[in-house]
Amino acid sequence: MAELRLIGQSLVLNNEAFSRIIELESLRIALLVVFLAGLSNAIGQSIVLFANEVKPRRFLASLLLASFIYVSGFLFFVFSIWLVESFIFTKNEPFRNMIKVVGLAYSPYLFSFFILTPYFGSFISVALSLWSLAAILVALNATLALSFWQAFLCSALGWGLLQLVNRTLGRPLHTLTQAGRRWVSGTKLELKVGAKHRGKS
């Protein structure tokens, strides 16, 4: 399938994949990659759900909610990058195209479920982040004709802008999403490690 070929090429940082996805009319591939990456990430962090003995139906609903929240965060990140490339580098690439290329660059996060791996979870998480960053740099170079350092600055400033928004205007939204997670799971989503330990002592 053409979709799988594009994803495979993006994983090996082939710039042709990012140029080719621009030609597609639909955002489906990019958003599907991000949604599945969010689902994989939710599975990788599902130890909290297991620890709280969340029921199967609520477990699945929690994974889906986490995936949609992940997609929302991705869109904010893309918007941040788009602002930087538009106002600093004056490239004026359509926002729709930025969603396509950055979404495809999220392909490494499809393996996020591996963060459940004992002892190596943190290392895998960092490795996936660096892998995806490299893919984003290749994507920006392919679509915006930016140099490596320009693409890196574009990504870094976009990420910084996103963090600034999250810590200011995004605080009420974060509180709302956390409340939504608790409501869907039917629990406070605590690891309860301390409680179990005290019960054994």
LINRA-V934715 format. One line per field, one symbol per residue. phi: phi as a letter, one per 20 degrees, with the letter a starting at -180 (. if undefined). psi: psi as a letter, one per 40 degrees, with the letter a starting at -180 (. if undefined). burial: I if it has 16 or more other ideal C-beta (glycine too) atoms within 10 Angstrom, else O. A space follows every 50 residues. Layout:
# LINRA-V934715
phi = ???
psi = ???
burial = ???
This chain:
# LINRA-V934715
phi = .ffffffffffemefffffffffffeegffffgfffffffffffdfgfff felffgffffffffffffffffffffffffffffffeedlelfgggffff fffffeggffefffffggmdgfffffffffffffffffffffedlefgff ffffffffffffffffecfefffffffffffffffmbeldfmfffffffe e
psi = iddddddddddefhedddddddeidiedddddddddddddddddeedddd defhidddddddddddddddddddddddddddddddddefdfhhdddddd ddddeeddeeedeeeehidedddddddddddddddddddddddefiiddd ddddddddddddddddecdedddddddddddddddeiefidfddddddde .
burial = OOOOOIIOIIIOIIOOIIOIIIOOOOOOIIIOIIIIIIIIIIIIIIOIIO OIOIOOOIIOIIIOIIIOIIIOIIOIIIIIIIOIIOOOIOIOIOOOIIII IIIIIIIIIIIIIIIOOOOOOOOIIOOIOOIIIOIIIIIIIIIIOIOOOI IIIIIOIIIOIIOOOOOOOIOOOOOOIOOOIOOIIOIOIOOOOOOOOOOO O
